[in-house]
Amino acid sequence: MPRPDIVINKISVVVPVYNEEKNIAELCSRLHQVLSSLPHRFEIILVNDGSTDDSADIISEMCLVFSELKGIDLAGNYGQTIALRAGFELAKGDVIIAMDGDLQHDPLDIIRFMKKIEEGYDLVGGSKEKRPDSWLKSKLSAMAHKLIRKLAQVDMSYFGATYKAYRAYLLKQSNLLGDNHRFLGAIVARKGIRYTEIPITIHERLHGVSNYKMNKIWKVLLDLIFLKFFVSYLKKPFRLFGSIGFGMLFIGLVCVAGFSIGNLFFHLNIKEQYIVEFFSSCMLVIMGMLFISIGILAEVGVYNYFGQKRMSPYSIRSIITNTQNEKKAAS
């Protein structure tokens, strides 16, 4: 049941676009039809992420057809994460829905997303029912999601879909970087909010070429290291680096002390018999001190991270509306 205290005046749909010239017109038409059936004002934001085809021109044409449509033409190809961030920062809605621009995500699912938001959920994620993937890709995906659940400590069944609905306040300071849009739902869910998932329809791609490549699996694995750091040590990195550093320092000092005592009182011949072990112990001491220093510097960096405004990681060539193109440089 909808909660009377949930007030939604406007919905923003953010769609990153890269070489989707054959999909844009159909996507805009479907989105407009679905959103017009809802009792809320809405805007559709297409973010052109440095496409090499005619995507930017088609977005401009669609802006003349649909007054609710806006386009962001980024100055280069920054990747899906940064494209989403650019759209989030421009969005004016109380609810922000992120989705892909290849028509594999069904706009009709927005209606069910909004029902859950109106019930009081802050985040509604999309979980795929069934997708025609290869056996290897399906197995790797299942293993990755199991690992993400464990590292993120969030009980979500599916992390990979961009298709999610957020209360806008969750995204205003998202500061997305790298390829971390994959974990945005998990990161946001850790803030103690109410979240749920709904099964979504994922269609076959009709036009264009998939931007998914198997080498992205390696990037995901590297991003999992970041996720573990974010979950456990982002605000207290010294606990990670300091623990490693003090452990190495302690072991190194014990070994050096042992060799020194052996040399002084038991005539242990370090130079001839244990020179490698002795220098390894000294290196442990040095490495321990380095890790402690890194931890201190990281702690200072975190204070700067949360205390200062950072430079934007993207530049906007133009903002496209149905009346004009606004030239804007994002520093």
Contacts in CASP RR format, 6 or more apart in sequence:
PFRMAT RR
TARGET T0000
AUTHOR 0000-0000-0000
METHOD contacts of the structure
MODEL  1
MPRPDIVINKISVVVPVYNEEKNIAELCSRLHQVLSSLPHRFEIILVNDG
STDDSADIISEMCLVFSELKGIDLAGNYGQTIALRAGFELAKGDVIIAMD
GDLQHDPLDIIRFMKKIEEGYDLVGGSKEKRPDSWLKSKLSAMAHKLIRK
LAQVDMSYFGATYKAYRAYLLKQSNLLGDNHRFLGAIVARKGIRYTEIPI
TIHERLHGVSNYKMNKIWKVLLDLIFLKFFVSYLKKPFRLFGSIGFGMLF
IGLVCVAGFSIGNLFFHLNIKEQYIVEFFSSCMLVIMGMLFISIGILAEV
GVYNYFGQKRMSPYSIRSIITNTQNEKKAAS
1 119 0 8 1.000
2 115 0 8 1.000
2 118 0 8 1.000
2 119 0 8 1.000
3 118 0 8 1.000
3 119 0 8 1.000
3 120 0 8 1.000
6 117 0 8 1.000
6 118 0 8 1.000
6 119 0 8 1.000
6 120 0 8 1.000
7 94 0 8 1.000
8 40 0 8 1.000
8 94 0 8 1.000
8 95 0 8 1.000
8 114 0 8 1.000
8 117 0 8 1.000
8 118 0 8 1.000
9 40 0 8 1.000
9 41 0 8 1.000
9 93 0 8 1.000
9 94 0 8 1.000
10 40 0 8 1.000
10 41 0 8 1.000
10 42 0 8 1.000
10 43 0 8 1.000
10 92 0 8 1.000
10 93 0 8 1.000
10 94 0 8 1.000
10 95 0 8 1.000
11 35 0 8 1.000
11 38 0 8 1.000
11 40 0 8 1.000
11 41 0 8 1.000
11 42 0 8 1.000
11 43 0 8 1.000
11 93 0 8 1.000
11 94 0 8 1.000
11 95 0 8 1.000
11 96 0 8 1.000
11 97 0 8 1.000
11 110 0 8 1.000
11 114 0 8 1.000
12 42 0 8 1.000
12 43 0 8 1.000
12 44 0 8 1.000
12 45 0 8 1.000
12 91 0 8 1.000
12 92 0 8 1.000
12 93 0 8 1.000
12 95 0 8 1.000
12 96 0 8 1.000
12 97 0 8 1.000
12 168 0 8 1.000
13 31 0 8 1.000
13 35 0 8 1.000
13 42 0 8 1.000
13 43 0 8 1.000
13 44 0 8 1.000
13 45 0 8 1.000
13 96 0 8 1.000
13 97 0 8 1.000
13 98 0 8 1.000
13 99 0 8 1.000
13 110 0 8 1.000
14 45 0 8 1.000
14 47 0 8 1.000
14 84 0 8 1.000
14 87 0 8 1.000
14 88 0 8 1.000
14 91 0 8 1.000
14 96 0 8 1.000
14 97 0 8 1.000
14 98 0 8 1.000
14 99 0 8 1.000
15 27 0 8 1.000
15 31 0 8 1.000
15 44 0 8 1.000
15 45 0 8 1.000
15 46 0 8 1.000
15 47 0 8 1.000
15 98 0 8 1.000
15 99 0 8 1.000
15 100 0 8 1.000
15 101 0 8 1.000
16 47 0 8 1.000
16 49 0 8 1.000
16 79 0 8 1.000
16 80 0 8 1.000
16 83 0 8 1.000
16 84 0 8 1.000
16 100 0 8 1.000
16 101 0 8 1.000
16 162 0 8 1.000
17 24 0 8 1.000
17 46 0 8 1.000
17 47 0 8 1.000
17 48 0 8 1.000
17 49 0 8 1.000
17 51 0 8 1.000
17 55 0 8 1.000
17 59 0 8 1.000
17 83 0 8 1.000
17 101 0 8 1.000
18 48 0 8 1.000
18 49 0 8 1.000
18 50 0 8 1.000
18 51 0 8 1.000
18 55 0 8 1.000
18 77 0 8 1.000
18 79 0 8 1.000
18 80 0 8 1.000
18 83 0 8 1.000
18 211 0 8 1.000
19 51 0 8 1.000
19 52 0 8 1.000
19 53 0 8 1.000
19 55 0 8 1.000
19 208 0 8 1.000
19 209 0 8 1.000
19 211 0 8 1.000
20 27 0 8 1.000
20 51 0 8 1.000
20 53 0 8 1.000
20 55 0 8 1.000
20 101 0 8 1.000
20 102 0 8 1.000
20 207 0 8 1.000
20 208 0 8 1.000
21 51 0 8 1.000
21 53 0 8 1.000
21 54 0 8 1.000
21 55 0 8 1.000
21 58 0 8 1.000
22 206 0 8 1.000
22 207 0 8 1.000
22 208 0 8 1.000
23 101 0 8 1.000
23 102 0 8 1.000
23 103 0 8 1.000
23 206 0 8 1.000
23 207 0 8 1.000
23 208 0 8 1.000
24 46 0 8 1.000
24 55 0 8 1.000
24 58 0 8 1.000
24 59 0 8 1.000
24 62 0 8 1.000
24 101 0 8 1.000
25 58 0 8 1.000
25 61 0 8 1.000
25 62 0 8 1.000
26 103 0 8 1.000
27 101 0 8 1.000
27 103 0 8 1.000
27 107 0 8 1.000
28 44 0 8 1.000
28 46 0 8 1.000
28 62 0 8 1.000
28 65 0 8 1.000
28 66 0 8 1.000
28 69 0 8 1.000
30 103 0 8 1.000
30 107 0 8 1.000
31 44 0 8 1.000
31 107 0 8 1.000
31 110 0 8 1.000
32 44 0 8 1.000
32 66 0 8 1.000
32 68 0 8 1.000
32 69 0 8 1.000
33 107 0 8 1.000
34 107 0 8 1.000
34 108 0 8 1.000
34 110 0 8 1.000
34 111 0 8 1.000
35 42 0 8 1.000
35 44 0 8 1.000
35 68 0 8 1.000
35 107 0 8 1.000
35 110 0 8 1.000
36 42 0 8 1.000
37 111 0 8 1.000
38 110 0 8 1.000
38 111 0 8 1.000
38 114 0 8 1.000
40 114 0 8 1.000
42 68 0 8 1.000
43 68 0 8 1.000
43 69 0 8 1.000
43 70 0 8 1.000
43 91 0 8 1.000
43 92 0 8 1.000
43 93 0 8 1.000
44 66 0 8 1.000
44 68 0 8 1.000
44 69 0 8 1.000
44 70 0 8 1.000
45 69 0 8 1.000
45 70 0 8 1.000
45 71 0 8 1.000
45 72 0 8 1.000
45 87 0 8 1.000
45 90 0 8 1.000
45 91 0 8 1.000
46 59 0 8 1.000
46 62 0 8 1.000
46 69 0 8 1.000
46 70 0 8 1.000
46 71 0 8 1.000
46 72 0 8 1.000
47 71 0 8 1.000
47 72 0 8 1.000
47 74 0 8 1.000
47 83 0 8 1.000
47 84 0 8 1.000
47 86 0 8 1.000
47 87 0 8 1.000
48 55 0 8 1.000
48 56 0 8 1.000
48 59 0 8 1.000
48 71 0 8 1.000
48 72 0 8 1.000
48 73 0 8 1.000
48 74 0 8 1.000
49 74 0 8 1.000
49 76 0 8 1.000
49 77 0 8 1.000
49 78 0 8 1.000
49 79 0 8 1.000
49 80 0 8 1.000
49 82 0 8 1.000
49 83 0 8 1.000
50 56 0 8 1.000
50 73 0 8 1.000
50 74 0 8 1.000
50 75 0 8 1.000
50 76 0 8 1.000
50 77 0 8 1.000
50 78 0 8 1.000
51 77 0 8 1.000
56 73 0 8 1.000
56 320 0 8 1.000
59 69 0 8 1.000
59 71 0 8 1.000
59 73 0 8 1.000
59 320 0 8 1.000
60 320 0 8 1.000
60 325 0 8 1.000
62 69 0 8 1.000
63 69 0 8 1.000
63 70 0 8 1.000
63 71 0 8 1.000
63 320 0 8 1.000
63 321 0 8 1.000
63 322 0 8 1.000
64 322 0 8 1.000
65 322 0 8 1.000
66 322 0 8 1.000
67 322 0 8 1.000
69 322 0 8 1.000
70 90 0 8 1.000
70 319 0 8 1.000
70 320 0 8 1.000
70 321 0 8 1.000
71 319 0 8 1.000
71 320 0 8 1.000
71 321 0 8 1.000
72 86 0 8 1.000
72 87 0 8 1.000
72 90 0 8 1.000
72 316 0 8 1.000
72 319 0 8 1.000
72 320 0 8 1.000
73 316 0 8 1.000
73 317 0 8 1.000
73 318 0 8 1.000
73 319 0 8 1.000
73 320 0 8 1.000
74 82 0 8 1.000
74 83 0 8 1.000
74 86 0 8 1.000
74 314 0 8 1.000
74 315 0 8 1.000
74 316 0 8 1.000
74 317 0 8 1.000
75 314 0 8 1.000
75 315 0 8 1.000
75 316 0 8 1.000
75 317 0 8 1.000
76 314 0 8 1.000
76 315 0 8 1.000
76 317 0 8 1.000
78 86 0 8 1.000
78 313 0 8 1.000
78 314 0 8 1.000
79 178 0 8 1.000
79 179 0 8 1.000
80 162 0 8 1.000
80 179 0 8 1.000
80 181 0 8 1.000
81 176 0 8 1.000
81 177 0 8 1.000
81 178 0 8 1.000
81 179 0 8 1.000
81 180 0 8 1.000
81 181 0 8 1.000
82 176 0 8 1.000
82 177 0 8 1.000
82 178 0 8 1.000
82 313 0 8 1.000
82 314 0 8 1.000
84 98 0 8 1.000
84 162 0 8 1.000
84 176 0 8 1.000
84 181 0 8 1.000
84 184 0 8 1.000
85 174 0 8 1.000
85 175 0 8 1.000
85 176 0 8 1.000
85 313 0 8 1.000
85 314 0 8 1.000
86 314 0 8 1.000
86 316 0 8 1.000
86 330 0 8 1.000
88 96 0 8 1.000
88 98 0 8 1.000
88 171 0 8 1.000
88 172 0 8 1.000
88 174 0 8 1.000
88 176 0 8 1.000
90 319 0 8 1.000
91 168 0 8 1.000
91 171 0 8 1.000
93 168 0 8 1.000
94 167 0 8 1.000
94 168 0 8 1.000
95 114 0 8 1.000
95 117 0 8 1.000
95 165 0 8 1.000
95 166 0 8 1.000
95 167 0 8 1.000
95 168 0 8 1.000
96 165 0 8 1.000
96 166 0 8 1.000
96 168 0 8 1.000
96 171 0 8 1.000
97 110 0 8 1.000
97 113 0 8 1.000
97 163 0 8 1.000
97 164 0 8 1.000
97 165 0 8 1.000
97 166 0 8 1.000
98 162 0 8 1.000
98 163 0 8 1.000
98 164 0 8 1.000
98 166 0 8 1.000
98 181 0 8 1.000
99 105 0 8 1.000
99 107 0 8 1.000
99 162 0 8 1.000
99 163 0 8 1.000
100 162 0 8 1.000
100 163 0 8 1.000
102 205 0 8 1.000
102 207 0 8 1.000
102 208 0 8 1.000
102 210 0 8 1.000
103 203 0 8 1.000
103 205 0 8 1.000
103 206 0 8 1.000
103 207 0 8 1.000
104 202 0 8 1.000
104 203 0 8 1.000
104 204 0 8 1.000
104 205 0 8 1.000
105 161 0 8 1.000
105 162 0 8 1.000
105 163 0 8 1.000
105 200 0 8 1.000
105 201 0 8 1.000
105 202 0 8 1.000
105 203 0 8 1.000
106 200 0 8 1.000
106 201 0 8 1.000
106 202 0 8 1.000
106 203 0 8 1.000
108 201 0 8 1.000
109 126 0 8 1.000
109 163 0 8 1.000
109 198 0 8 1.000
109 200 0 8 1.000
109 201 0 8 1.000
110 165 0 8 1.000
112 198 0 8 1.000
113 124 0 8 1.000
113 125 0 8 1.000
113 164 0 8 1.000
113 165 0 8 1.000
113 198 0 8 1.000
114 165 0 8 1.000
116 124 0 8 1.000
116 165 0 8 1.000
116 196 0 8 1.000
116 198 0 8 1.000
117 124 0 8 1.000
117 165 0 8 1.000
117 167 0 8 1.000
120 194 0 8 1.000
121 194 0 8 1.000
121 195 0 8 1.000
121 196 0 8 1.000
122 166 0 8 1.000
122 167 0 8 1.000
122 170 0 8 1.000
122 188 0 8 1.000
122 193 0 8 1.000
122 194 0 8 1.000
122 195 0 8 1.000
123 164 0 8 1.000
123 165 0 8 1.000
123 166 0 8 1.000
123 167 0 8 1.000
123 170 0 8 1.000
123 185 0 8 1.000
123 188 0 8 1.000
123 189 0 8 1.000
123 193 0 8 1.000
123 194 0 8 1.000
123 195 0 8 1.000
123 196 0 8 1.000
124 164 0 8 1.000
124 165 0 8 1.000
124 195 0 8 1.000
124 196 0 8 1.000
124 197 0 8 1.000
124 198 0 8 1.000
125 156 0 8 1.000
125 158 0 8 1.000
125 161 0 8 1.000
125 163 0 8 1.000
125 164 0 8 1.000
125 165 0 8 1.000
125 185 0 8 1.000
125 195 0 8 1.000
125 196 0 8 1.000
125 197 0 8 1.000
125 198 0 8 1.000
126 158 0 8 1.000
126 161 0 8 1.000
126 163 0 8 1.000
126 164 0 8 1.000
126 197 0 8 1.000
126 198 0 8 1.000
126 199 0 8 1.000
126 200 0 8 1.000
127 156 0 8 1.000
127 157 0 8 1.000
127 158 0 8 1.000
127 161 0 8 1.000
127 197 0 8 1.000
127 198 0 8 1.000
127 199 0 8 1.000
127 200 0 8 1.000
128 158 0 8 1.000
128 161 0 8 1.000
128 199 0 8 1.000
128 200 0 8 1.000
128 202 0 8 1.000
129 199 0 8 1.000
129 200 0 8 1.000
129 201 0 8 1.000
129 202 0 8 1.000
131 202 0 8 1.000
132 204 0 8 1.000
133 141 0 8 1.000
137 214 0 8 1.000
140 217 0 8 1.000
144 217 0 8 1.000
144 220 0 8 1.000
144 221 0 8 1.000
144 224 0 8 1.000
145 157 0 8 1.000
145 158 0 8 1.000
145 159 0 8 1.000
145 160 0 8 1.000
147 224 0 8 1.000
148 159 0 8 1.000
148 183 0 8 1.000
148 186 0 8 1.000
148 224 0 8 1.000
148 227 0 8 1.000
149 155 0 8 1.000
149 156 0 8 1.000
149 159 0 8 1.000
151 224 0 8 1.000
151 227 0 8 1.000
151 228 0 8 1.000
151 231 0 8 1.000
152 159 0 8 1.000
152 183 0 8 1.000
152 186 0 8 1.000
152 187 0 8 1.000
152 189 0 8 1.000
152 190 0 8 1.000
152 227 0 8 1.000
152 231 0 8 1.000
153 190 0 8 1.000
153 231 0 8 1.000
154 185 0 8 1.000
154 186 0 8 1.000
154 189 0 8 1.000
154 190 0 8 1.000
156 185 0 8 1.000
156 186 0 8 1.000
156 189 0 8 1.000
156 195 0 8 1.000
156 197 0 8 1.000
157 197 0 8 1.000
158 197 0 8 1.000
159 182 0 8 1.000
159 183 0 8 1.000
159 185 0 8 1.000
159 186 0 8 1.000
160 182 0 8 1.000
161 200 0 8 1.000
161 202 0 8 1.000
162 181 0 8 1.000
163 200 0 8 1.000
164 184 0 8 1.000
164 185 0 8 1.000
166 188 0 8 1.000
167 193 0 8 1.000
170 188 0 8 1.000
170 191 0 8 1.000
170 193 0 8 1.000
171 188 0 8 1.000
174 184 0 8 1.000
174 188 0 8 1.000
175 310 0 8 1.000
176 184 0 8 1.000
177 313 0 8 1.000
178 223 0 8 1.000
179 216 0 8 1.000
179 219 0 8 1.000
179 220 0 8 1.000
179 223 0 8 1.000
180 187 0 8 1.000
180 223 0 8 1.000
180 226 0 8 1.000
182 220 0 8 1.000
182 223 0 8 1.000
183 223 0 8 1.000
183 227 0 8 1.000
183 230 0 8 1.000
185 195 0 8 1.000
186 227 0 8 1.000
187 227 0 8 1.000
187 230 0 8 1.000
188 195 0 8 1.000
189 195 0 8 1.000
190 231 0 8 1.000
229 237 0 8 1.000
229 240 0 8 1.000
232 240 0 8 1.000
233 239 0 8 1.000
233 240 0 8 1.000
234 302 0 8 1.000
235 302 0 8 1.000
235 306 0 8 1.000
236 299 0 8 1.000
236 302 0 8 1.000
237 295 0 8 1.000
237 298 0 8 1.000
237 299 0 8 1.000
237 302 0 8 1.000
238 295 0 8 1.000
238 296 0 8 1.000
238 298 0 8 1.000
238 299 0 8 1.000
240 295 0 8 1.000
241 291 0 8 1.000
241 292 0 8 1.000
241 294 0 8 1.000
241 295 0 8 1.000
241 298 0 8 1.000
242 291 0 8 1.000
242 292 0 8 1.000
242 295 0 8 1.000
244 288 0 8 1.000
244 291 0 8 1.000
245 287 0 8 1.000
245 288 0 8 1.000
245 289 0 8 1.000
245 290 0 8 1.000
245 291 0 8 1.000
245 292 0 8 1.000
246 288 0 8 1.000
246 292 0 8 1.000
247 288 0 8 1.000
248 284 0 8 1.000
248 285 0 8 1.000
248 287 0 8 1.000
248 288 0 8 1.000
248 291 0 8 1.000
249 284 0 8 1.000
249 285 0 8 1.000
249 288 0 8 1.000
249 289 0 8 1.000
249 292 0 8 1.000
251 281 0 8 1.000
251 284 0 8 1.000
252 281 0 8 1.000
252 282 0 8 1.000
252 284 0 8 1.000
252 285 0 8 1.000
253 285 0 8 1.000
255 277 0 8 1.000
255 278 0 8 1.000
255 280 0 8 1.000
255 281 0 8 1.000
255 284 0 8 1.000
256 278 0 8 1.000
256 281 0 8 1.000
256 282 0 8 1.000
256 285 0 8 1.000
259 268 0 8 1.000
259 270 0 8 1.000
259 274 0 8 1.000
259 277 0 8 1.000
259 278 0 8 1.000
259 281 0 8 1.000
262 268 0 8 1.000
263 269 0 8 1.000
263 270 0 8 1.000
268 274 0 8 1.000
270 278 0 8 1.000
311 331 0 8 1.000
312 330 0 8 1.000
312 331 0 8 1.000
314 330 0 8 1.000
315 329 0 8 1.000
315 330 0 8 1.000
315 331 0 8 1.000
316 328 0 8 1.000
316 329 0 8 1.000
316 330 0 8 1.000
317 327 0 8 1.000
318 325 0 8 1.000
318 326 0 8 1.000
318 327 0 8 1.000
318 328 0 8 1.000
319 325 0 8 1.000
319 326 0 8 1.000
319 328 0 8 1.000
END
